[in-house]
Amino acid sequence: MNYGNKEKKIVYAYDFESAVDLTQELENDMPVYPGDPIPVFKRTKTISKNGVNLSDLNLGSHTGTHIDAPRHFFEEGTPLDKIPVSDFIGEAIVLDLSFKTVGEGISPEDLERALAKTSSSNLKVGDIVLCFTGCSRLWGRPEVNSNFTYLTAEGAKLLVSKRVRAVGIDFLSIEKFGSKTHDTHKELLAHGVFIVESLSKELERFLNQRILFMCFPIKFKDGDGAPCRAVAVPISQEGGRD
Amino acid sequence: MNYGNKEKKIVYAYDFESAVDLTQELENDMPVYPGDPIPVFKRTKTISKNGVNLSDLNLGSHTGTHIDAPRHFFEEGTPLDKIPVSDFIGEAIVLDLSFKTVGEGISPEDLERALAKTSSSNLKVGDIVLCFTGCSRLWGRPEVNSNFTYLTAEGAKLLVSKRVRAVGIDFLSIEKFGSKTHDTHKELLAHGVFIVESLSKELERFLNQRILFMCFPIKFKDGDGAPCRAVAVPISQEGGRD
């Protein structure tokens, strides 16, 4: 749909009209990290009875596609609402890590191998890195909820050394399931690198590409994290990046 | 902060690095529409006791800055999760309606008067219209929760006739408080024009201007509405950063 900008002859690098939703649906019986609260979504008023539809939403702060803020693991870390909104808009590289067996850890070597396949030039300071493990294809299969591909602490260190802004992954957690030490989370969050978890399988559309990525969480004050809407915007090749 | 794009000499019309948050904070004791559920945000695990911060979020679907989907008033209307994400990104005109006395209705004439003051050219098909009433300056004052400036049904009809995409307002509802017929909501939603309510007073920064507006709600399946993060991105006048 043309919303009227084209006639201005502004050259756009970002194709907003082709934006793709990377967000899992929030619904009853959706997958959650084992031990997290079971979300409950309930219609409380209906058009037939009350003339209006209204609902109650009851969910843990890390339900569905969501952001982890530094406050998740650090009492003095930045809370969710204090991350500037401009940080939630940025270019991202989508790494294809689906060559890993489900349940394995992503090492620095795996990241370098995936990076080498991207069409983009090198990772730039401030880039967002999105890891497609393929586990999102298995969303809804309970056995995967406690056995999914994760980023090792060493992998996290490599990304921190490259001064990325944020790291995303397409399943419930970026950490090895059941970790007691949470080394991957801590490595990223201690360096102010926020985390996006449970991206949907739509991420596969952008393997090895550079996209504009937006991931706006609800503004939960002093939050450790919160559900977000994550969106990929294709970058046009010809229109204006030269 | 330079995230590395400037050296590419891409011409940007939208200044993402200067994005401004238009979202109210979600917190206990925040204002809600009278009769709506009182939200409860509660830390359930803490770093000192559990090594991690986690929280529960309990809130009505129309709490804080939020979207109303057609499903809010029409059983066959589009639910929140079926509005394409590209519709949540678009250019908006910010109208200054703060000349109205708090509690008055915004008429078609008021809209035309405010439109005439904008720096932009005419309203275009697909534009988003954001109404700054000034009530957002009074956020937190309980007496305003049942007496705020609203859009009349005739005003809504005018905007529908101009084929706008969405209409936003900077207080709890776009409708006259206590309306039993909900004519303003129904006029907009029946025509697929979604509504953004409870924008923050930061909207005042952009009076009479055209901006890029983004308002991503969480992806509540079959939802009547849901909290969103609303963001204004300034449009550079000279078309570029180079």
Interface residues (C-beta under 8 A of the other chain):
Chain A: M1 N2 Y3 G4 N5 I10 V11 Y12 A13 F16 E17 S18 A19 V20 D21 T23 Q24 E25 L26 E27 D36 P37 F41 R43 T44 I47 S48 G51 V52 N53 L54 S55 D56 L57 N58 L59 G60 S61 H62 G64 T65 R71 H72 F73 F74 E75 D81 P84 V85 S86 F88 I89 G90 E91 K124 V125 G126 D127 R165 K180 H182 M214 F216 P217 I218 K219 F220 K221 D222 G223 D224 G225 A226 P227 C228 R229 V231 V233 G240 R241 D242
Chain B: M1 N2 Y3 G4 N5 K8 K9 I10 V11 Y12 A13 F16 E17 S18 A19 V20 D21 T23 Q24 E25 L26 E27 D36 P37 F41 R43 T44 I47 S48 G51 V52 N53 L54 S55 D56 L57 N58 L59 G60 S61 H62 G64 T65 R71 H72 F73 F74 E75 D81 P84 V85 S86 F88 I89 G90 E91 K124 V125 G126 D127 R165 K180 H182 M214 F216 P217 I218 K219 F220 K221 D222 G223 D224 G225 A226 P227 C228 R229 V231 V233 G239
